[in-house]
Amino acid sequence: MLSSKVINESHGQDSSYFLGWQEYEKNPFDETLNPSGIVQMGLAENQLSFDLIESWLDDHPEVLGLKKNEESVFKHLALFQDYHGLPAFKDAMAKFMEKIRGSKVKFNTNKMVLTAGSTSANETLMFCLANPGDAFLIPAPYYPGFDRDLKWRTGVEIVPIHCVSSNGYKITKEALDEAYERAHKLNLNVKGVLITNPSNPLGTSTTRDELDLLLTFTSAKKIHMVSDEIYSGTVFDSPEFTSVLEVAKDKNMDLDEKIHVVYSLSKDLGLPGFRVGLIYSNNENVVSAATKMSSFGLISSQTQHLLANLLSDERFTTKYLEVNRKRLRERRDRLVSGLKKAGIGCLKSNGGLFCWVDLRHLLKSNTFEAEHSLWTKIVCEVGLNISPGSSCHSDEPGWFRVCFANMSDQTLEVAMDRVHGFVEAMVMNTNLGKQKRTMWDSRRRSLINKWVSKLSSVQCESER
C-alpha cells in the first residue's frame, strides 16, 4: 500500500504548463543536431549573462580550487555545517539584496533562513504560516508551479485574486475583497496573501500603490503578507523595482511580524542549478521553525563558499546587474518587435524573463477549449513550447507566457520565423475560408433569387 500523497493527483503537474515540457523533452531543438525540434520557450531561465560569471571564475581560480589566502579550505567545507549557513555567505547575500533595492532596505542576517531554492522557501513558509485546509490569496494569472509548490505537501489551498487585462492586471481593492469573501464562502480560513514581484507570468513589477493596498488589506485582516521577489534583479525598465519591505518601512510596518520575503539567485544570477534561496522574516518563531526545517534542503557549503566570494566583489556585482538588465531589455525588445511584425501584441513588461503575449485574435472562439487547441498546434506543429494562460489560472482565454532569456539570438530568430510562418498560414487559411464562404454566399443568393422569382411567377399566374 502507498500513501494517498503518492496515488492521488494533487501534485498539480498535470497542467499544460508541465505537459508542454514533456513534449519538449521528447524532441528538443538543437541548431545542429535537431533543427526541426521544439524550441523551449516555457523555461524562465536567464542565460544571457553567463559569460560575466564565467569570466569572474577564470579570474579567481582559487575559489573553485577551494582555497583562501592560498591555503586549502576543503576540510573546513567538507565537514559538518550547521543549518544556519556560512556567515560570510549570508553577509554577501544581504549586501547583494540591498544593492538590488537601491540600498533603500537593509537586511539583518539573523532574520534570514537559507533554503535550497525559492521552491523550498515558499513551501517552508506555507508549513510555518498555515495548516492543511487554510488558504492563501494569490493574484491571477500566477506561476503554474505554485499549485505544486504551495499545496501538494502542505495541504494549503490557493484562492485566486482575479486580475484583468483591461486595467493591465493591476491588483484592486475590489478584487482583494472579492477573493477574501469567496474563500469564506468555501469555508476556507484565509491566512495570507502571496505575490510574485515582479509578476510571473506578466513580467510587470508591482507598483508602490498596489503594495500599499496589499499591506493595508493584510494588516486590517490580520493575515500574512508574503512577497516572492525572485525576479527583483531583473527589472530593466520603468517603473523601478519596489520591495514590499520598502513600502512597509514607509508605513512604519518594517518590524511587522506578518511580512515575509522570499528570494533566490536562480533568476537574477541565472543559477537555478545551485539551489540557492532564502526566507526573510521579522517573526522569530517563523525564523526558528524554518531554520529547523531547512535541514531537509540545505545549500552545500561549497556553493556557499563560491558565492560568498563572488557576491562580495562589489565591482563585479555592480557591473553584472547593470549589464544583465541591459541585455534583458534588449532581448525583450527583440521578442516584442518580432511578434509585432507577425501582428501579435504583448502586455507592456518591465522585468522578468518572459512576456505575456496576446493571441486572442487567433482563437477560433473565445473559450479555453479554443486556447488549448491553439496551444496544442503551437507546441506540436509549430514546434514552440509556450505556456497557455489557463495553466496560469488566467480568467481570459488567449494569453500565453513566452520566455526569451534561455536561448541564443539565433534560436530566437528561428522561433520568430516559425511564428511568422504560422500566422501567415492561419491568415491564408482564414482568407481562403472566407473566399469559399463568399463564393457560396454569392451562389446561395443567386439560387434564392431564382426561387423567389419562380415563386413570384407562380403566385402571379395563380392570381390571374
N, C-alpha and C positions, 0 to 999 in steps of 0.2 A: 504493500500500500504506500502511496505517495501522499504528500501534503496537498491541501487544497490550493496552496500557492503555486504548486507545480502543474496541477491538472486544469486549473481554470485559465481564462484568457484575460485576466485583469492587468496584464503586463503592458497593455497599450501599444504593443509593437505590431499589431495587425492593421495599422492605418496605412494609407497610401504613401505617407512620408517614408516609412520603413520598407514598404513593398517596392518603391522606386529604387531604393538602394540595392535590393535583392536583384532586380533586373540589371542594374549597372554591373554588379559583381559577376554576373553570368557573361557579360560581353563588354568589358571596359575598353574605352577608346585609348588608342596609342597612335601617335603621329606616324610611326614607322611600322609597328607590328600589327596594328589593328585600326587602320584609319576609318573604317566604317562602323566602329563600335560606338557605344553610348558615352556621350560626354557627361561627366559628373558636374552638374550644376545644382545639386542638392546638398552639397557639403560646405558648411560655413567654416572654412579653414583659410588662414592667412598665410600664403606662400610668397608674398610679394617682397618681403624684406629678409629672407633667409641669408642673402649674401652679406648683409651687415653683421649678423650674428656670427656667421662663419669666418668673416674677416677678423672679428674680435678674438675668436678662438685661435685663429692662426697666430695672432699677436701675443697670445697668452697661453702657450703650450703647457706651462707649469700647472695650470688649473686642471686640465684634462689629465695631467700626469700625477694628480693628487699630491701636489707639493705646495708648501707655503714657506716663503723665505728660503727656498732651496732645500728644505727638509720635508721628508715624506709625512703626509698626514693620513696615510692609508689605514694604519692600525686604529687611529682615533675614530675614523669614519666607519670602519668595518665593525667595530664593537657596538654593543647595545646603546641606542639613543632613546632617551625618554620621549614621550609623545608631545612634549611642549615645543619641540623643534629647536634648531640651532639658533642661538641669539643673533648671530651675525646675519643669518638669512632673514629673520623676522625684522630686524632693523632695516635691512636693504629693501624688503618688500614695503615697509611702512613709508620709506622715503620715496620709493617709486610711485606709490599710490598718491602721495601728496603732490608729487610733480605733475601727475596727470590732472589733478584737480586744481592746478594753479596755486598750490600752497594755501588754498582757502580752507582746507580741512587738515587737521593733524590726527595722526593715528598713534594710539597707545598700544605697544606690543603686548601688554598684559591683557588686553581685551581681544586678542587675535587668536583664532584657533586654526591650525593648519590642517588641510584635508587633501585627499587625493583627487583634486579637480573640483569644479563647481557642482558637478552632479552629486558628489558625495556631500558637499557643503549644503546644498539645498535639501537633500534628503535628511541629513542630520538635524537641520533646523526644524523640519516638519516633526521629527521624533521629539524634539525638545519643546515645541510650541503647541502641539495638538495631539489629541487622542484619536484612535480609529473612529470614523464617523463624523469627526469635526470637519469644517470646511475652510478653505481659503478662496478669496475672490481674486481673480486674475483678469486683467484687460485682454479681451479677444479682438483680433487674432493673437494667439500666443504660440510659443515654441512647442511643436508636437511632442517632444521628448518629456515635457512636464507630466504628461499623462502616465508615463512610466516612472520618472524620477521622483515625483512628489507623492504618487498614490499607491504604487504597486505594493511595496513592503510596509508602508506606514498605515495604510487604510484611510488616509485623509482624502476628502473629496474636493473637487475643483468646481467652483461656480463661476462661469464667465461673466465679466463685465462687458456688456455689448457696446462696442465702439463701431462707428460707421464711417464710410468713405466720404460722405457728403461734407463732413467737417474735418477731414484729414485724420480721422480716427483719434481725435482728442478725447481724453477722459473727462467726463462731465459729472456734476453732482447728481443729475437725474439718472445717469447710467449706474453710478455707485449705489444710490438709494434703491433702484430697481433690482439690482443684483442681490443686495442685502435682504430685501423683502422676499425675493424669490427663494433664497436659501432658507429663510424661516418657514416659508410655505411648504418646503420639502423636509421640514423638521431637522434642519442642519444647524448646528451650533457654529457660527462664524468666528474663527479665531484670528483672522487677519487678512491683509491684502498683500499680494506679492506682485511686483512688477519687474520687467527687464528694461533697464535703461542704459543705453539706447535699446529700443524695441527690437526683438527678434519675433516676427519676421519683417517688420515695417522698415527698419533702418532709420528710424527717427528718434531723436533724443527727447526725453520727457521734459516739458517746459517747467520753468520755475513756478508758474501759476498752477500747473497740474500737480506738482509736488506739494505745494502749499495746500491745495484742496485735499490731497490724499492724507496729509498729516493732520489736517483739521478733522477729516472724517474718521480716521482711525483713533484719534485722541478722544473724540466725542463718543465713539462706540466702545472705547476701552479695549481695543484689539491691537494686534501686532502689525507693524509695517516692515515688510522685507523688500529690499531693493537689490536685485541681482545686477551688478554693474560690471559684468564680464566684458562688455564691449566699450567701456568708458574711454580707453585709449585709442579707439578707432574713429572718434568724432573728427571729421575732416572738413566740415563746413558749418556755417552758422545755422541755428544758434549753437553756441558752445555747450559743452557738457556741464551739467549741474548735478552734483551729487545730492541725494536726499539728506546727507549729513550737513551739507552747507545750508540748506533751507531750514533744517532743524535748528541749527545754530542761530540763524537769524530770528527764529521764532522762540528762542530760549528753551528749546527742547533737546539740546545737544546731549543731555545726560539722560534722556528718556530711555527707560529700560525695555520699552516695547519697539524700539527701532533697531533693525539689524541689516547688515550689508554683506553680500556675497561677492567674492572676486576670484579671478583666476588669471593665469598667464597664457591660457590656451588661445585666446583671440588676439590680444594686444601684441604679444611676442610670437604668436604662431607656434606655440609649443604644447599642443594637446597631448602628445605622447609622453611628456614629462609628468603629467598628472599633478599639477600644482594649483591648489585652490585654498581659500580660507573663508572663515566666518569672522565678522567683526561685530561685537555687541557690547552694550553697556550693562547688560544683565549678567551679574556674577554667577547666578545659578545656571544660566544658559552656557556661559563660557566654561564653567566647571564640568557640566554634563557632556557638552560637545567635545571637550578635550579628552574625556574618558572614552567617548565613542570613536574618536579619531584613531584609536589604536587598531580599529578594524580596517583602516585605509590610510596608512602613513605615507608621507613623501620620503623617498630614500635619502639618507644622509649625503650620499654622493651628489644627488641632484641639488640638494640644498647648498652644498659647498660650492658647486659650479655657479649656481645662480646668485649666490651671495656675492661672489666676486664680480660677476657681470653687472648686476644691478647697482653695485657700489661705485661703479665707474660713472660718475656724474656726466662727464663729457660724452661718453657713449650713449647713455640713456636719453640725453637731450637731443643728440643728433638722430638717434633711432626714431623717437617719437615724431620729430619734425619730418624726416624723410618718409617714414611709413604713412603718415597722414597724407602727404603729398601724392604718394603712389596710389593710395586707396581712392583719393578724389579723382585722379586721372583715370583709374580703371573704372570707377563708377560712371564717369563721363563717357567713356568708350562704349560701355554697355548701353547706357541710355541713348546715345547717339545711334548706335547700331539698331536698336529696337525701334527708334523713331523713324528711321529710314524704311522700316517694314510696316510703318503705320501703327506701331504699338506704343502706348504710353505707360508711365510709371508714376507711383506716388513719389513726390519730391523727398529725397532722403538726405541725411547729413552725417550718417555714421553706419557702423556695422560692415558686414561683408556680403551684402545682398541688396536686392531691390524688390519692392512689392509691385509686381507687374500686372497691368490691366489687360486681360484677354477676353473681356466680356463680349466684345463685338464678334468674336469667333465662335461663340456658343450657338448651338442650334436652337436652344431655348434657355430661358432664364431659370435653370434648375441645376441642382448639384449632380443630377444624373448626366446632364449635358457636360458639366465640368469634368466629371470622371471620364466620360467618353473622350473629351478633348485631351485630357491628361494622358490617357492610355495611348492615344495616337502619337502624342509628342514623345513619349518615352520609347514606345516600341517601333514606330515607323520613322519618326524624325531623328531619334537617337539622342535625345536630350533628357537627362533626369532632372526635372524641376519639381517643386513641392506644391501641390494644389492647395488652395485656400481652405478647403474643407478639412484637411488634415491639421490645419492651424485653428480650427473652430471659427472660421470666418462666417459671418451671417449672410454674406453676399457672394453668390457663385461667380466664378470667372476671374478671380485674383490668384496669382501664383507667386511663390517666393523663388527668386533666381539668384544664385550665388555667383560672384565674379572674381574672387581673390584666390581661388585654389587651383588656378591653371595658368599656363603660359599665354603670352599675347597671341601666339599662333593658334592655340587651341580655342581661344575666344573668337578669333576670326572664323574658324571652322564652324563654331556654334552659330555665329551671326549669319553665315552663308546658309546654313540649314534653316534658320528661322525665316530668312528672306524667301528661300525656295518653297517652304511650307505655306507661308502666307500667300504667295503668288499663286500656288496651286489651288488653294482654297478659294481665292477670289475668282480664278478662272473657272473652277467648277461651279461656283455660285452664279457667275455671269452666264455660263453655259446653261445652267438650270433655268435661269431667268429667261434666256433666249428661247429655250424649249417651251417654257410656260407661256411666253409671249406668242410664239407661233401657234400653240394650242388654243390660247385665248382668242387669237385672231380667227382661227378656223372655227372655234366654237361660236363666236359672234356671227360669222358668216352663215353657219348652219341654223342658228337661232333666227336670223333674219329671213332665211328661206322658209323656215317653219312658220314664222309669223305671217309671211307673205301668203303662203299656201292656206293657212287658217283664215286669213282675211279674205282670200279669194273665195274659199268655201262659204264663209259667212255671207259674203256679198251675193253669191249665186243663190243661196237659200233664201235670202231676203227678197230677191227678185221674185 
